[in-house]
Amino acid sequence: MLLYNSRINKLKEIFSEIEQRYCFEFDAIGTDGDHVHVFVGAAPKYSPSKVMQILKSIAAKQMFKAFPEIKKELWGGEFWSDGGYIGTIGEGVTAEIIRDYIERQGTSEEKESYKQMNLMDFK
């Protein structure tokens, strides 16, 4: 499991800094230990792919700086995979649906084993 305790707290701190710098608005963040789901709002000047690029590049650099040992734990030494999924709120998809999806991530055993898994209380 890559993301736990101090690492999750650091990721939350990094996202808070990104939120301030780029005027993003994080609504929900969740992880099941090896991947992250983020529900974030951004100004129209940022395309969804640009938002993902900003989040992934800054977070990876800062996480490697804070936890250099992570590189050894990762397949190929990269913090994020090359891909990702971007969805937007629109026809048939509401903010509540996205929040619910993020909340449901991870098994009940994972949720019980480390309470910080769910970062819904971002603020």
C-alpha positions in Angstrom: 0.0 0.0 0.0 1.6 3.2 -1.1 -0.6 5.9 0.4 -1.1 5.8 4.1 -0.9 8.1 7.2 1.8 10.7 6.7 1.8 10.2 2.9 -1.9 10.8 2.7 -1.6 13.9 4.8 1.3 15.2 2.6 -0.8 14.6 -0.5 -3.7 16.5 1.1 -1.3 19.3 1.9 0.1 19.4 -1.7 -3.5 19.5 -3.1 -4.3 22.4 -0.7 -1.3 24.4 -2.0 -2.4 23.6 -5.6 -5.9 24.7 -4.8 -4.6 28.1 -3.6 -2.1 28.6 -6.4 -4.4 27.7 -9.3 -7.8 28.7 -7.7 -9.0 25.1 -8.0 -11.8 23.9 -5.7 -11.4 20.3 -4.4 -14.8 18.8 -3.6 -13.7 15.2 -2.8 -10.6 13.2 -2.7 -10.4 9.5 -1.9 -7.8 6.7 -2.1 -7.8 3.0 -1.6 -4.1 2.9 -1.0 -2.7 2.6 -4.5 -4.7 5.1 -6.5 -6.4 8.4 -6.0 -9.8 9.8 -7.1 -10.2 13.6 -7.2 -13.3 15.6 -7.7 -12.0 19.1 -8.5 -13.5 22.3 -10.0 -11.4 24.7 -12.1 -11.9 27.9 -14.0 -12.9 27.5 -17.7 -9.4 28.7 -18.7 -8.1 25.2 -17.7 -9.0 22.2 -19.8 -9.7 19.0 -17.9 -6.5 17.5 -19.2 -4.5 20.6 -18.0 -6.0 20.2 -14.6 -4.9 16.6 -14.5 -1.4 17.6 -15.7 -1.0 20.2 -13.0 -2.2 17.9 -10.2 -0.1 15.0 -11.3 3.2 16.8 -12.0 3.2 19.0 -8.9 2.1 16.2 -6.6 4.7 13.7 -7.9 7.6 16.1 -7.5 6.5 17.1 -4.0 5.8 13.5 -2.9 9.3 12.4 -4.2 10.9 15.3 -2.4 9.1 14.5 0.9 9.4 10.7 0.6 12.3 9.7 -1.6 11.9 6.0 -0.7 8.6 5.9 -2.6 10.5 5.7 -5.9 11.7 2.2 -4.9 8.2 1.1 -4.1 6.8 2.0 -7.5 6.7 0.0 -10.7 9.0 1.9 -13.0 9.7 4.6 -10.4 6.8 6.8 -11.5 4.3 8.2 -9.0 1.3 8.4 -11.4 0.4 6.1 -14.3 0.4 7.6 -17.8 -3.3 7.3 -18.1 -6.2 8.6 -16.1 -9.9 9.2 -16.3 -11.5 12.6 -16.7 -15.3 13.0 -16.3 -17.3 16.1 -16.1 -20.7 17.0 -14.5 -23.3 17.2 -17.1 -26.2 15.2 -18.6 -27.0 12.4 -16.3 -23.9 12.9 -14.0 -24.3 15.0 -10.9 -21.9 16.1 -8.3 -23.6 13.7 -5.9 -23.0 10.8 -8.2 -19.3 11.6 -8.3 -19.0 12.1 -4.6 -20.8 8.8 -3.9 -18.4 7.0 -6.3 -15.3 8.4 -4.6 -16.8 7.5 -1.2 -17.3 3.9 -2.2 -13.7 3.3 -3.3 -11.7 0.6 -1.4 -12.8 -2.6 0.3 -14.4 -2.5 3.7 -11.2 -4.2 5.1 -9.1 -1.4 3.7 -11.5 1.2 5.1 -11.3 -0.4 8.5 -7.5 -0.9 8.5 -6.7 2.8 8.0 -9.3 5.4 8.7 -7.5 8.1 6.8 -8.2 6.4 3.5 -11.2 8.6 2.8 -10.3 12.2 2.4 -13.7 13.5 1.8 -13.3 16.1 4.6 -10.7 18.0 2.5 -11.3 21.4 3.9 
